[in-house]
Amino acid sequence: MATALGASPAAADSGEITADDRARLTSLAQRYLQDRADRLTDGDGLTTQRLTTVPTGTSVEAKLAKDRTAIDARRSLLRKVNGGHHRAEVALLDVTFEARGSTVDVAFTEHTKLYFVRTYPGAPTFEEYGLQRRLSFTSTASGWLLADDVADLGDSVMAPDTDPAAATPVSMKAASPSRPSAATTRPTGAQLNDATKNAIKPGLKGTDASSAAYDYVAMLNYANRYWGPTEAQYNHAYRSYAGAGEGGDCTNFLSQIVGAGGWTTVGSWPWEDRTDNKNWFYGDYTWTTSYSWAAAENWYWFAAHESGRTSYIDNVWKLWVTDVLQVDFDRNDNISHSMFVTDRVGSGEWASEVYLTYHSGREDNKHNRPLSSFIATHPDAWYYAHRT
């Protein structure tokens, strides 16, 4: 057990938390998460085998040892794939405190920025995520000890790179999909165009007639504005599907994005069957909203087949800004997740990098995550790419 630092805390069993202790606990929480991020971004510079410099209790030591090993492995993987990250910034938003005997729970939204080693002119220089988290600290005679760390990931397989050990493993089912999926192989050097080699970021879509049908700038602006990381940045004109038993908010967010760009609803409750993938509409309640609005599998059938509003892309590295990428993590022929492309490097057919933005679990949102990182951490999934 590490020796606790700082002055002896006030007794928490009174149910009162002093201003000094609030400040001390917030500082410890921020340092703990910064240590985790630094392990991911600058592991070579860390000589300690401990994951964090924050004093910890024995109850959390085994978890932190597992986390350290997982973060080290993730750092090595990302460096091989795209250079990884070189710096991190961690902020705690909307911090609250709750005393439970000698323990204080510190709940907040973690907002972390991970800066890329490999950058391109005009392209994002970092990815970021928002994640609800609760840390528990126990008071001792010598100071506060970290006793628990709970990230609100639900059953997500998409834990952030600073929490790779928290990802839920999936068991792969079918050997091949029943419908055409998109390849994930990168093009060879001969296939890359000069714009990609020179790292020039293109503009939106093109000038063809199909592009003129929708407002792609409005889609992009919506995604960048409402991705997160806090509940205050959610568009409360819509409910969230991120609560327990809701299945995740990814496709609900995607429907909002394309709706902002001019996709018109099809059908309405109670006149049309909300389970029919020919319909796509939002209602005041879950039971007055079509399945295709918030369920990834149903959205696929509405967008690509029933309405023809998207077209098939045979390789994920052909995605453009404002296109859509969907994933079937466990290969059960039921799409699990939906993402929106908010940036791209390369002005030709093939991209050198694509950046994805999406909602996931409850306040578990990501902005400009590199496609190369996503594929590397989910190499066995099936991918379905849509041109919008």
C-alpha positions as CSV (number, residue, x, y, z in Angstrom):
1,M,0.0,0.0,0.0
2,A,1.3,3.4,-0.9
3,T,1.8,6.1,1.8
4,A,-0.9,8.7,1.6
5,L,0.2,12.3,0.8
6,G,-1.0,15.6,2.2
7,A,-2.7,16.7,5.4
8,S,-5.0,14.4,7.3
9,P,-8.5,14.8,5.9
10,A,-11.5,15.8,7.9
11,A,-13.7,12.9,9.1
12,A,-16.0,11.9,6.2
13,D,-18.4,9.9,8.4
14,S,-20.0,13.2,9.5
15,G,-21.4,13.5,6.0
16,E,-19.7,16.8,5.6
17,I,-16.9,17.4,3.1
18,T,-14.9,20.6,3.7
19,A,-13.9,22.9,0.9
20,D,-10.2,22.0,1.4
21,D,-11.0,18.3,1.1
22,R,-13.1,19.0,-2.1
23,A,-10.1,20.7,-3.6
24,R,-7.7,18.0,-2.5
25,L,-9.9,15.2,-3.8
26,T,-10.4,17.0,-7.1
27,S,-6.7,17.4,-7.5
28,L,-6.1,13.7,-6.7
29,A,-8.7,12.6,-9.2
30,Q,-7.3,14.8,-11.9
31,R,-3.7,13.6,-11.2
32,Y,-4.8,10.0,-11.3
33,L,-6.5,10.3,-14.7
34,Q,-3.6,12.4,-16.0
35,D,-1.2,9.6,-14.9
36,R,-3.3,7.0,-16.9
37,A,-3.2,9.2,-20.0
38,D,0.5,9.9,-19.6
39,R,1.1,6.1,-19.4
40,L,-0.6,5.8,-22.8
41,T,1.1,8.8,-24.5
42,D,4.6,8.8,-22.9
43,G,5.1,5.3,-21.5
44,D,8.8,5.3,-22.5
45,G,9.4,8.2,-20.1
46,L,7.8,6.4,-17.1
47,T,10.2,4.5,-15.0
48,T,7.8,3.4,-12.3
49,Q,5.9,0.2,-12.5
50,R,3.0,1.8,-10.7
51,L,0.2,3.2,-12.9
52,T,-0.3,6.3,-10.8
53,T,1.4,8.5,-8.3
54,V,-1.8,8.9,-6.4
55,P,-1.8,7.0,-3.0
56,T,-4.0,3.8,-3.4
57,G,-5.6,1.3,-1.1
58,T,-5.1,-2.5,-1.4
59,S,-8.6,-2.9,-2.7
60,V,-7.7,-1.3,-6.1
61,E,-4.1,-2.4,-6.5
62,A,-5.0,-5.6,-8.6
63,K,-7.2,-3.6,-10.9
64,L,-4.5,-0.9,-11.5
65,A,-1.9,-3.5,-12.2
66,K,-4.2,-5.0,-14.9
67,D,-4.9,-1.6,-16.3
68,R,-1.2,-0.7,-16.5
69,T,-0.5,-3.9,-18.5
70,A,-3.4,-3.2,-20.8
71,I,-2.5,0.5,-21.4
72,D,1.1,-0.5,-22.1
73,A,-0.1,-3.0,-24.7
74,R,-2.5,-0.4,-26.3
75,R,0.3,2.2,-26.5
76,S,2.5,-0.3,-28.4
77,L,-0.3,-1.2,-30.7
78,L,-1.2,2.4,-31.6
79,R,2.4,3.4,-32.2
80,K,2.8,0.6,-34.7
81,V,-0.5,1.5,-36.4
82,N,-0.3,5.3,-36.7
83,G,2.3,6.7,-34.3
84,G,0.0,6.9,-31.3
85,H,-0.1,9.9,-29.1
86,H,2.6,12.2,-27.6
87,R,0.6,14.3,-25.0
88,A,-2.7,14.2,-23.1
89,E,-4.8,16.8,-21.4
90,V,-7.4,15.7,-18.8
91,A,-10.1,17.9,-17.4
92,L,-12.8,17.0,-14.8
93,L,-16.2,18.6,-15.5
94,D,-19.4,18.8,-13.4
95,V,-17.7,17.4,-10.2
96,T,-19.9,16.2,-7.4
97,F,-19.1,14.7,-4.0
98,E,-20.9,12.2,-1.8
99,A,-19.8,11.0,1.6
100,R,-20.3,7.4,2.7
101,G,-18.9,6.9,6.1
102,S,-15.1,7.2,5.8
103,T,-15.3,7.1,2.0
104,V,-16.1,10.0,-0.4
105,D,-17.3,9.3,-4.0
106,V,-16.1,11.9,-6.5
107,A,-18.3,11.8,-9.6
108,F,-17.6,13.8,-12.8
109,T,-17.3,13.8,-16.5
110,E,-13.8,13.1,-17.7
111,H,-12.8,15.1,-20.8
112,T,-9.6,13.9,-22.2
113,K,-7.7,15.0,-25.3
114,L,-5.0,12.7,-26.8
115,Y,-2.7,14.5,-29.2
116,F,-1.5,12.6,-32.3
117,V,2.2,12.0,-33.0
118,R,1.4,11.9,-36.7
119,T,-0.4,15.0,-37.9
120,Y,-1.5,16.4,-41.3
121,P,-2.0,20.0,-42.3
122,G,-5.6,21.1,-41.7
123,A,-6.5,17.8,-40.1
124,P,-7.3,17.2,-36.4
125,T,-4.3,17.2,-34.1
126,F,-6.0,15.3,-31.3
127,E,-8.9,13.0,-30.6
128,E,-11.1,13.5,-27.5
129,Y,-13.6,11.7,-25.4
130,G,-16.1,12.4,-22.7
131,L,-16.8,9.7,-20.1
132,Q,-18.7,9.7,-16.8
133,R,-16.6,8.4,-14.0
134,R,-16.7,7.8,-10.2
135,L,-13.6,7.6,-8.0
136,S,-13.9,6.6,-4.4
137,F,-11.4,7.8,-1.8
138,T,-11.0,6.6,1.8
139,S,-9.8,8.8,4.6
140,T,-7.0,7.6,6.8
141,A,-4.9,9.2,9.5
142,S,-2.2,10.1,6.9
143,G,-4.4,11.2,4.0
144,W,-6.8,10.1,1.2
145,L,-6.4,6.8,-0.5
146,L,-7.9,5.9,-3.9
147,A,-10.2,2.9,-3.2
148,D,-12.2,2.4,-6.4
149,D,-12.5,3.6,-10.0
150,V,-15.7,3.0,-11.9
151,A,-16.1,4.2,-15.5
152,D,-19.7,4.3,-16.9
153,L,-19.1,2.1,-19.9
154,G,-22.0,-0.3,-19.5
155,D,-21.4,-3.3,-21.8
156,S,-19.4,-1.2,-24.3
157,V,-16.7,-2.9,-26.2
158,M,-15.4,0.6,-27.1
159,A,-13.6,1.7,-23.9
160,P,-11.2,4.5,-24.5
161,D,-7.5,3.8,-25.0
162,T,-6.8,5.0,-21.5
163,D,-9.2,2.2,-20.2
164,P,-8.5,-0.8,-22.6
165,A,-8.9,-3.3,-19.8
166,A,-12.5,-2.2,-19.3
167,A,-13.6,-3.2,-22.8
168,T,-16.1,-6.1,-22.9
169,P,-14.8,-9.0,-24.8
170,V,-17.0,-10.4,-27.6
171,S,-17.1,-13.9,-29.0
172,M,-17.0,-14.1,-32.8
173,K,-19.8,-16.0,-34.4
174,A,-20.3,-16.4,-38.2
175,A,-17.3,-16.8,-40.5
176,S,-18.6,-14.4,-43.1
177,P,-21.5,-11.9,-43.4
178,S,-24.7,-12.6,-45.2
179,R,-24.4,-9.2,-47.0
180,P,-21.5,-7.3,-48.6
181,S,-19.2,-5.7,-46.0
182,A,-16.5,-3.2,-46.5
183,A,-12.9,-4.2,-46.7
184,T,-10.5,-2.7,-44.2
185,T,-7.2,-3.3,-46.0
186,R,-5.2,-0.1,-46.7
187,P,-4.2,0.7,-50.3
188,T,-0.6,0.2,-51.3
189,G,1.7,3.1,-52.0
190,A,1.0,2.9,-55.7
191,Q,-2.7,3.5,-55.1
192,L,-2.2,6.6,-53.0
193,N,-2.6,9.9,-54.8
194,D,-0.3,12.9,-54.6
195,A,-2.8,14.8,-52.3
196,T,-2.6,12.0,-49.8
197,K,1.2,11.9,-49.9
198,N,1.3,15.7,-49.4
199,A,-1.2,15.4,-46.6
200,I,-3.8,17.8,-48.0
201,K,-7.2,17.6,-46.4
202,P,-10.1,17.8,-48.9
203,G,-13.3,19.8,-48.7
204,L,-16.7,18.2,-48.3
205,K,-17.9,15.7,-50.8
206,G,-17.9,17.2,-54.3
207,T,-20.1,19.1,-56.7
208,D,-22.0,16.2,-58.2
209,A,-25.8,16.3,-58.3
210,S,-26.3,13.8,-55.5
211,S,-24.2,15.9,-53.1
212,A,-26.5,18.8,-53.7
213,A,-29.5,17.0,-52.3
214,Y,-28.4,17.5,-48.7
215,D,-26.7,20.1,-46.6
216,Y,-23.5,18.3,-45.6
217,V,-22.0,21.3,-43.9
218,A,-25.0,21.3,-41.6
219,M,-24.4,17.6,-40.9
220,L,-20.8,18.2,-40.0
221,N,-21.5,21.2,-37.9
222,Y,-24.1,19.3,-35.9
223,A,-21.8,16.4,-35.3
224,N,-19.0,18.7,-34.1
225,R,-21.3,20.7,-31.9
226,Y,-23.3,17.9,-30.1
227,W,-20.8,15.1,-29.8
228,G,-20.3,15.9,-26.1
229,P,-18.5,15.5,-23.7
230,T,-21.1,16.6,-21.1
231,E,-24.8,16.3,-20.9
232,A,-25.1,20.1,-21.2
233,Q,-23.7,19.7,-24.7
234,Y,-26.4,17.2,-25.7
235,N,-29.2,18.5,-27.9
236,H,-32.1,18.1,-25.5
237,A,-34.6,18.4,-28.2
238,Y,-34.0,14.7,-28.4
239,R,-33.9,12.1,-25.6
240,S,-30.8,9.9,-25.1
241,Y,-30.8,6.2,-25.7
242,A,-27.7,5.8,-23.5
243,G,-29.4,4.6,-20.3
244,A,-29.7,1.1,-18.9
245,G,-31.4,-1.2,-21.4
246,E,-31.6,1.4,-24.1
247,G,-28.9,-0.1,-26.3
248,G,-26.7,3.0,-26.8
249,D,-27.1,6.4,-28.3
250,C,-25.0,6.0,-31.4
251,T,-27.7,5.7,-34.0
252,N,-30.0,8.2,-32.4
253,F,-27.1,10.7,-32.7
254,L,-26.5,9.6,-36.3
255,S,-30.2,10.1,-37.2
256,Q,-30.0,13.6,-35.6
257,I,-27.0,14.4,-37.8
258,V,-28.5,13.4,-41.1
259,G,-31.8,15.0,-40.1
260,A,-29.9,18.3,-39.6
261,G,-28.6,17.9,-43.1
262,G,-32.1,17.6,-44.7
263,W,-33.1,13.9,-44.4
264,T,-36.9,14.1,-44.2
265,T,-38.8,11.7,-42.0
266,V,-40.9,8.9,-43.4
267,G,-44.1,7.9,-41.7
268,S,-45.3,8.9,-38.2
269,W,-46.9,7.3,-35.2
270,P,-49.6,6.0,-34.9
271,W,-50.3,5.8,-38.7
272,E,-47.3,3.7,-39.7
273,D,-45.7,0.6,-38.2
274,R,-42.6,1.7,-36.3
275,T,-41.0,-1.8,-36.8
276,D,-41.1,-1.5,-40.6
277,N,-37.7,-0.4,-41.9
278,K,-39.5,1.6,-44.7
279,N,-40.3,4.1,-42.0
280,W,-37.9,6.6,-40.3
281,F,-39.3,9.0,-37.7
282,Y,-38.9,10.4,-34.2
283,G,-41.6,10.6,-31.7
284,D,-42.1,12.0,-28.2
285,Y,-41.6,8.6,-26.7
286,T,-39.6,5.5,-27.5
287,W,-42.7,3.6,-28.4
288,T,-43.7,6.4,-30.9
289,T,-40.3,6.3,-32.6
290,S,-39.4,4.0,-35.5
291,Y,-36.9,1.3,-34.9
292,S,-34.8,2.7,-37.8
293,W,-34.2,6.0,-35.9
294,A,-32.2,4.6,-33.0
295,A,-31.3,1.0,-33.9
296,A,-28.1,0.5,-36.0
297,E,-29.3,-2.6,-37.8
298,N,-32.7,-1.0,-38.7
299,W,-31.0,2.2,-39.8
300,Y,-28.8,0.2,-42.2
301,W,-31.9,-1.3,-43.9
302,F,-33.7,2.0,-44.1
303,A,-30.8,4.1,-45.4
304,A,-29.3,1.6,-47.8
305,H,-32.2,-0.4,-49.1
306,E,-35.7,1.0,-48.3
307,S,-34.9,4.7,-49.0
308,G,-31.7,4.5,-51.1
309,R,-30.4,7.5,-49.3
310,T,-27.0,5.9,-48.9
311,S,-24.9,3.9,-51.3
312,Y,-22.4,1.0,-50.7
313,I,-18.7,1.6,-50.2
314,D,-16.5,-1.4,-50.7
315,N,-13.5,-0.3,-48.6
316,V,-13.5,1.8,-45.4
317,W,-10.5,3.8,-46.7
318,K,-12.8,5.3,-49.4
319,L,-14.9,7.1,-46.8
320,W,-15.4,10.8,-47.2
321,V,-16.3,13.5,-44.7
322,T,-20.0,13.1,-43.7
323,D,-20.1,9.4,-44.7
324,V,-21.2,6.8,-42.2
325,L,-19.4,3.7,-40.9
326,Q,-21.3,0.9,-39.1
327,V,-19.8,-2.1,-37.2
328,D,-20.9,-5.6,-36.3
329,F,-18.5,-6.3,-33.4
330,D,-19.4,-10.0,-32.8
331,R,-20.2,-10.9,-36.3
332,N,-23.8,-12.1,-35.6
333,D,-25.3,-10.3,-38.7
334,N,-26.8,-7.6,-36.4
335,I,-25.0,-4.3,-36.7
336,S,-23.9,-3.0,-33.3
337,H,-22.7,0.5,-33.7
338,S,-22.9,3.6,-36.0
339,M,-20.3,6.4,-36.6
340,F,-20.1,9.6,-38.6
341,V,-17.0,10.8,-40.5
342,T,-16.0,14.3,-39.4
343,D,-12.6,14.6,-41.1
344,R,-10.4,12.9,-43.7
345,V,-6.8,13.2,-45.0
346,G,-6.5,12.7,-48.8
347,S,-8.4,14.3,-51.7
348,G,-8.5,11.3,-54.0
349,E,-10.3,8.0,-53.8
350,W,-8.2,6.6,-51.0
351,A,-7.7,8.3,-47.6
352,S,-4.6,8.2,-45.5
353,E,-6.7,8.7,-42.4
354,V,-10.3,9.1,-41.6
355,Y,-11.7,10.5,-38.3
356,L,-14.8,9.2,-36.7
357,T,-17.2,10.9,-34.2
358,Y,-19.9,9.1,-32.3
359,H,-22.0,8.6,-29.2
360,S,-21.8,5.3,-27.3
361,G,-22.9,4.6,-23.8
362,R,-24.1,7.1,-21.2
363,E,-21.9,10.1,-21.6
364,D,-19.3,7.9,-23.4
365,N,-18.7,9.9,-26.5
366,K,-15.7,10.3,-28.9
367,H,-14.7,13.0,-31.3
368,N,-12.3,12.6,-34.3
369,R,-11.1,9.1,-33.4
370,P,-8.8,7.8,-36.2
371,L,-10.2,5.0,-38.3
372,S,-6.8,3.3,-38.1
373,S,-7.0,3.2,-34.3
374,F,-10.5,1.9,-34.4
375,I,-9.7,-1.0,-36.8
376,A,-6.6,-1.9,-34.9
377,T,-8.6,-2.3,-31.7
378,H,-11.5,-4.1,-33.4
379,P,-9.7,-6.1,-36.2
380,D,-12.2,-9.0,-36.4
381,A,-15.4,-6.9,-36.7
382,W,-17.4,-6.6,-39.9
383,Y,-17.7,-3.0,-41.2
384,Y,-20.4,-1.5,-43.4
385,A,-19.6,1.8,-45.1
386,H,-22.2,4.2,-46.5
387,R,-21.9,7.2,-48.8
388,T,-24.6,9.7,-47.7
